[in-house]
Amino acid sequence: MDLKFICKNCGEVVSEKEMLKNDFVCKKCGKREGYLSEPVFFKN
């Protein structure tokens, strides 16, 4: 299972790895609003 996080600003869903790589800045909206702290689980 993958940990996913949702951007508080635009709702873009990213992986934990991607979130850390982009230094918590959303690639889609370019804002650093933070991500929802509750991870969403997706079954692969």
Order of alpha helices (4+ residues) and beta strands (2+ residues): beta-beta-alpha-beta
